[in-house]
Amino acid sequence: MARDLTQGRIFHTILLFSLPIIGGNLFQLFYTLADTVIVGRTLGPDALAAAGSTGIVIYFVLCFVQGLTSGFGICLGHQFGRRNEEGMRQSIAFSALFCGAVSLVLTAALCLLSRRILVWMNTPEEIRAMAYDYMFVILLGTGATVFYNMISNILQALGDSRTPLVFLVFSSLLNIVLDLVFILPLNMGVAGAAWATVLSQLLSAALCTWSGVRKFSVLRLRRRDLRTPRKAVREHLRLGLTMGFQMSVMCVGQLAMQGAVNAMGAGAIAGYTAAAKVDQLSVLMNGALGVAVSNFTAQNCGARRLDRIRSGVKDSLLLASLMNAAVCAVILLCRHLVVPLFVDHPTAELDRYAELYFLAVAPFYLLLGVLITYRSAIQSMGNSKAPFAACVVELTARVGAATLLATRIGYVGVCLATPLAWIGADLLLIPVYFRMMAGAAPQLSAESGGQKE
């Protein structure tokens, strides 16, 4: 049942593999938007601002989890490319054990710090109680987030991008139903929306695991699979933790941006939240392509098919360009419809904040596609240092804009932090990729599957 990405037409292979992931991410965006729309329309602008003001903290956790599990997925992809079933089993077993431990630590630490985090982020006093209710429940469900991302990355590393899509669609629809039930008849407020998200994701992860175990024999673990060789453990931790911290570093910059917006009041928060939710359309679609590039590169790296990696990156850049041009056009043409989608009778202030965000960010989506394509390829060839350095560049740009540009040109300065971060990361990653392919690629290690930068 595994999909071999080391064979077949490259453009066709990447496109077919990425389409279910794009579909899954769009449904993820759909139910996230449904959360926001239901909260805004049933509970009002303050509730929308409360949920939005905590979004970046939740995203911070998600970034670490996605980075960690993606790194483990790359290790599994290397073993798949080598046709090493024993190595695949050991990789899956280690991933499950380590992710279980991470879930416990993250949940305990974040729930204890929830109130303090809201103070650090300058969350306005009038929405702080609702923000706490929403964030605490989401953080309490961190295990569900880890569980779902782990099984999704495992299945994708084995070439199956369809199964996560099927259960994510189910989860999305269930989330909307639970939103309406928890918020309206049960009157649970913003906490109800959070519970709907956690329960839906947990059920999706459980069903995805059940289906995966039925399809793939390597997921039916045995006791001896738990004895992972030290070298494999080091490789998993090197890639997984580095990618997890790398994604977290990127989110620290976004935390600084959210803090700067929070200081501008509830109106700015609500407008920024509405725009950022729709902006996720581009982020998630590019992320889906990045997952495809990552798994394609990992399998071909394990099989030492560097010619396919080179062609795959070129085809992925073409896909990213076409996709981002379309998304940019749609968002700019429909930008005036965004805020009314979330709030009844929105003020001109909310409309202005959302429109400024789109005008500052959407024209630069192509740069995000370039960034994710090169970063995914470099990481999957075993180089974790250059992508981490690129994230530090992103962090510097975001924090610098949030602290310097925001004081000079206000809200627009915060928005410009995003394209500035993409430009800086691209300038670092592009030459690294070409150096690796020109000089380091022939020396790729059969054990690690990649040349370190």
C-alpha positions in Angstrom: 0.0 0.0 0.0 3.0 2.3 0.3 3.6 4.8 -2.6 7.1 4.7 -4.1 8.1 8.2 -4.9 11.4 7.1 -6.4 9.7 5.9 -9.6 7.5 7.5 -12.2 7.1 10.9 -13.9 8.3 13.5 -11.4 5.9 16.4 -12.0 3.0 13.9 -12.1 4.2 12.1 -8.9 4.6 15.3 -6.9 1.3 16.7 -8.1 -0.7 13.6 -7.2 1.0 13.2 -3.8 0.5 16.9 -2.9 -3.2 17.2 -4.0 -4.6 15.2 -1.0 -2.4 17.2 1.3 -3.6 20.4 -0.2 -7.2 19.1 0.2 -6.6 18.2 3.8 -5.0 21.6 4.6 -7.9 23.4 2.9 -10.4 21.4 5.0 -8.2 22.3 8.1 -8.5 25.9 7.1 -12.2 25.5 6.5 -12.9 24.2 10.0 -10.6 26.8 11.5 -12.5 29.5 9.6 -15.8 27.9 10.7 -14.6 28.2 14.3 -13.8 31.8 13.8 -17.0 32.6 11.9 -19.2 30.9 14.5 -17.4 32.6 17.4 -17.6 36.0 15.8 -21.2 35.8 14.7 -22.6 34.2 17.8 -20.5 35.6 20.5 -19.4 39.0 19.0 -16.2 40.9 18.1 -14.7 40.7 21.6 -15.0 36.9 21.6 -13.4 36.9 18.1 -10.5 39.1 19.4 -10.1 36.8 22.5 -9.7 33.7 20.4 -7.5 35.5 17.8 -5.2 37.0 20.5 -4.3 33.4 21.6 -3.9 32.0 18.1 -0.2 32.6 17.8 0.5 30.8 21.1 -1.5 27.8 19.8 0.3 28.1 16.5 3.7 28.1 18.4 2.9 24.7 19.9 1.7 23.4 16.5 4.9 24.6 14.8 7.1 22.7 17.2 4.9 19.6 16.9 4.9 19.8 13.1 8.6 20.3 13.0 9.4 17.4 15.3 7.1 14.9 13.6 8.2 16.1 10.1 11.8 15.4 11.1 10.9 11.9 12.3 9.0 11.5 9.0 12.1 12.3 7.0 14.0 9.6 8.9 11.3 7.1 8.1 11.3 8.2 4.4 15.1 7.5 4.2 14.5 4.0 5.5 11.7 3.5 3.0 13.9 4.6 0.2 16.5 2.0 1.3 13.8 -0.7 1.5 14.8 -1.3 5.1 11.7 -2.7 6.8 13.4 -3.2 10.2 14.6 0.4 10.1 11.1 1.6 9.3 9.6 -0.3 12.2 12.2 1.0 14.6 11.7 4.6 13.3 7.9 4.3 13.9 8.3 2.9 17.4 10.8 5.5 18.5 8.5 8.3 17.0 5.5 7.0 19.0 7.4 6.7 22.3 9.1 10.1 22.0 6.0 11.9 20.9 4.1 10.5 23.9 6.7 11.8 26.3 6.7 15.2 24.5 2.9 15.4 24.8 2.9 15.0 28.6 5.7 17.6 29.1 4.1 20.2 26.8 0.6 19.8 28.2 1.7 20.2 31.8 4.0 23.2 31.2 1.7 25.2 28.9 -1.4 24.7 31.0 0.4 25.9 34.1 1.7 29.0 32.2 -1.5 29.9 30.4 -2.4 33.0 32.5 1.1 34.3 32.5 1.4 34.0 28.8 -1.6 36.2 28.2 0.0 38.9 30.4 3.3 38.6 28.5 1.4 39.1 25.2 -0.3 42.3 26.3 -3.7 40.8 25.9 -6.3 43.5 26.7 -7.9 43.2 30.1 -11.5 43.2 28.7 -10.9 40.0 26.7 -8.4 38.3 28.9 -10.8 35.9 30.7 -12.3 34.7 27.4 -8.8 34.3 25.9 -7.8 32.2 28.8 -10.8 29.9 28.5 -10.1 29.3 24.9 -6.4 28.8 25.1 -6.4 26.6 28.2 -8.7 24.0 26.5 -6.7 24.0 23.3 -3.4 23.5 25.2 -5.0 20.8 27.3 -5.5 18.9 24.0 -1.9 19.2 23.0 -1.7 15.4 23.0 -4.3 15.2 20.3 -2.3 17.6 18.1 0.9 15.6 18.6 -1.0 12.3 18.0 -2.5 13.5 14.7 0.6 15.1 13.3 2.7 12.0 14.2 0.5 9.5 12.4 0.0 11.9 9.4 3.7 12.3 8.9 4.3 8.5 9.3 1.7 7.8 6.6 3.0 10.5 4.3 6.6 9.1 4.7 5.2 5.8 3.5 3.7 7.5 0.5 0.1 7.6 1.6 -1.2 11.2 1.5 -4.9 10.2 1.1 -5.7 8.5 4.4 -5.0 11.7 6.5 -7.2 13.6 4.1 -10.2 11.3 4.5 -10.2 11.6 8.3 -9.4 15.3 8.3 -12.5 15.9 6.2 -14.5 13.9 8.7 -12.9 15.9 11.6 -13.6 19.2 9.9 -17.3 18.4 9.5 -17.5 17.1 13.0 -15.8 20.2 14.4 -18.5 22.5 12.8 -21.3 20.4 14.3 -19.7 20.4 17.7 -19.1 24.2 17.5 -22.8 24.8 17.0 -23.8 22.4 19.7 -21.3 23.6 22.4 -21.8 27.3 21.7 -25.5 27.6 21.1 -27.6 25.1 23.1 -25.0 24.3 25.7 -23.9 27.9 26.0 -20.2 27.1 26.6 -18.8 30.3 25.0 -15.4 30.4 23.4 -14.4 27.3 25.5 -17.0 25.4 23.5 -15.2 26.1 20.2 -12.0 25.0 21.8 -13.5 21.7 23.0 -15.0 21.1 19.5 -11.5 21.5 18.0 -9.7 19.2 20.5 -12.3 16.4 20.3 -12.5 16.4 16.6 -8.7 16.2 16.2 -8.4 13.4 18.7 -11.1 11.3 16.9 -9.4 12.0 13.6 -6.0 10.9 14.9 -7.5 7.7 16.4 -9.3 6.8 13.1 -6.3 7.6 11.0 -4.1 5.3 13.2 -6.7 2.5 12.9 -6.8 2.8 9.1 -3.0 3.0 8.9 -2.5 -0.2 11.0 -4.9 -2.0 8.7 -3.0 -0.9 5.5 0.6 -1.0 6.5 2.2 -4.1 8.2 5.1 -1.9 9.4 2.7 -0.1 11.7 1.9 -3.4 13.6 4.8 -3.0 16.0 6.4 -5.8 17.9 8.3 -5.7 21.2 11.7 -5.9 19.5 10.9 -2.9 17.4 11.2 -0.7 20.5 14.9 -1.4 20.6 16.0 1.5 18.3 19.8 1.6 17.6 21.6 4.5 19.1 22.7 5.9 15.8 19.1 5.9 14.6 18.0 7.6 17.9 20.6 10.3 17.4 19.5 10.9 13.8 15.8 11.2 14.8 16.6 13.6 17.6 19.0 15.6 15.4 16.4 16.1 12.7 13.3 16.1 14.8 14.4 18.5 17.6 16.2 20.8 15.2 13.2 21.1 12.9 10.9 21.5 16.0 13.0 24.3 17.4 13.4 25.8 14.0 9.7 26.1 13.5 9.3 27.4 17.1 11.9 30.1 16.4 9.9 31.2 13.4 6.8 31.4 15.6 8.6 33.6 18.2 8.8 36.3 15.6 5.0 35.9 15.0 4.5 36.1 18.7 6.3 39.5 18.7 4.0 40.6 15.8 0.9 39.5 17.7 2.1 41.3 20.8 2.5 44.5 18.8 -1.0 44.1 17.4 -2.5 43.4 20.8 -1.1 46.7 22.1 -3.1 48.5 19.4 -6.5 47.4 20.9 -9.4 45.0 20.3 -10.2 46.6 16.9 -6.8 45.9 15.5 -6.7 42.4 16.9 -10.1 41.5 15.3 -9.1 42.9 11.9 -5.7 41.2 12.0 -7.3 37.9 13.1 -9.8 37.9 10.3 -7.1 38.7 7.7 -4.6 36.2 9.2 -7.2 33.4 9.1 -7.8 33.9 5.3 -4.0 34.4 4.8 -3.6 30.8 6.0 -5.0 29.8 2.6 -1.6 30.5 1.0 0.4 29.3 4.0 -1.4 25.9 4.1 -1.2 25.3 0.4 2.5 26.1 0.3 2.9 23.9 3.4 1.2 21.0 1.6 3.6 21.4 -1.3 6.4 21.4 1.2 5.3 18.1 2.7 5.3 16.6 -0.8 8.8 18.0 -1.6 10.0 16.7 1.8 8.7 13.1 1.4 9.7 13.0 -2.3 13.3 14.2 -1.5 13.6 11.9 1.6 12.7 8.7 -0.4 14.9 9.6 -3.3 17.7 10.6 -1.0 17.5 7.2 0.7 17.5 5.6 -2.8 20.4 8.0 -3.8 18.4 9.3 -6.8 19.8 12.9 -6.8 18.8 13.4 -10.4 15.1 13.1 -9.4 15.7 15.4 -6.4 17.0 18.1 -8.7 14.1 17.8 -11.2 11.6 17.5 -8.4 12.7 20.9 -6.9 12.3 22.5 -10.4 8.8 21.1 -10.9 7.8 22.1 -7.4 8.9 25.7 -7.9 6.7 25.7 -11.0 3.7 24.4 -9.1 4.3 26.9 -6.3 4.4 29.8 -8.7 1.2 28.9 -10.4 -0.6 28.2 -7.1 0.6 31.4 -5.4 -0.3 33.6 -8.3 -3.9 32.2 -8.2 -4.2 32.6 -4.5 -2.9 36.2 -4.5 -5.3 37.2 -7.2 -8.3 35.7 -5.4 -7.5 37.2 -2.0 -6.8 40.7 -3.4 -10.0 40.7 -5.5 -12.1 39.4 -2.5 -10.4 41.3 0.3 -13.5 43.5 1.0 -15.6 40.4 1.7 -13.4 39.0 4.5 -14.4 40.9 7.7 -18.2 40.7 7.0 -17.6 36.9 6.9 -16.6 36.9 10.5 -18.5 39.8 12.1 -22.0 41.2 11.6 -22.1 44.9 10.8 -18.3 45.4 11.0 -16.9 48.8 11.6 -14.8 50.7 9.0 -11.8 50.3 11.4 -12.0 46.5 11.2 -12.2 46.6 7.4 -9.2 48.9 7.2 -7.0 46.7 9.4 -7.8 43.6 7.3 -7.3 45.3 4.0 -3.9 46.7 5.0 -2.7 43.3 5.9 -3.7 41.8 2.6 -2.1 44.6 0.6 1.2 44.2 2.5 1.5 40.4 2.4 -0.4 38.8 -0.5 1.8 40.2 -3.4 4.7 38.3 -1.9 3.2 34.8 -1.7 5.6 33.6 -4.4 8.5 34.2 -2.0 6.9 31.9 0.5 6.6 29.1 -2.1 10.3 29.5 -3.0 11.2 29.4 0.7 9.2 26.3 1.6 10.4 24.4 -1.5 14.1 24.9 -0.9 13.9 24.5 2.8 12.0 21.2 2.5 14.5 19.8 0.0 17.5 20.9 2.1 16.1 19.4 5.3 15.2 16.1 3.6 18.8 15.7 2.4 19.9 15.8 6.0 21.0 19.4 6.3 19.3 20.8 9.4 21.6 23.7 10.1 20.8 25.9 7.1 17.0 25.8 7.5 17.5 26.6 11.2 19.7 29.6 10.3 17.0 30.7 7.8 14.5 30.6 10.6 16.7 32.8 12.7 16.8 35.3 9.8 13.0 35.2 9.8 12.9 35.7 13.5 15.2 38.7 13.3 13.1 40.3 10.5 9.8 39.8 12.3 11.0 41.0 15.7 12.7 43.9 14.1 9.6 45.0 12.2 7.4 44.5 15.2 9.6 46.7 17.4 11.1 49.2 14.9 8.8 49.6 11.9 5.7 49.4 14.1 6.8 52.4 16.1 7.4 54.4 12.9 4.6 53.5 10.6 2.3 51.6 12.9 0.2 48.6 11.9 1.6 48.4 8.4 5.0 48.0 9.8 3.9 44.8 11.6 2.3 43.5 8.4 5.5 44.1 6.4 7.4 41.9 8.8 6.1 38.8 7.0 7.4 39.5 3.5 10.7 40.8 4.9 11.2 37.5 6.7 10.5 35.5 3.5 13.0 37.6 1.5 15.8 37.1 4.1 15.3 33.4 4.3 15.2 33.0 0.5 18.5 34.8 0.2 20.1 32.3 2.6 18.6 29.0 1.4 18.9 29.3 -2.4 22.7 29.4 -2.5 22.9 26.7 0.1 20.7 24.3 -2.0 22.8 24.9 -5.2 26.1 24.3 -3.2 24.7 21.1 -1.9 23.6 19.8 -5.3 26.8 20.9 -7.0 29.4 19.8 -4.4 28.0 17.8 -1.5 25.4 15.7 -3.3 27.7 13.0 -4.6 29.0 12.4 -1.1 25.6 11.8 0.5 25.9 9.2 3.2 23.9 6.0 2.8 23.3 6.0 6.5 22.2 9.5 7.2 20.7 10.1 3.7 22.1 13.6 3.6 25.1 15.9 3.7 25.3 18.3 6.6 26.0 21.9 5.8 
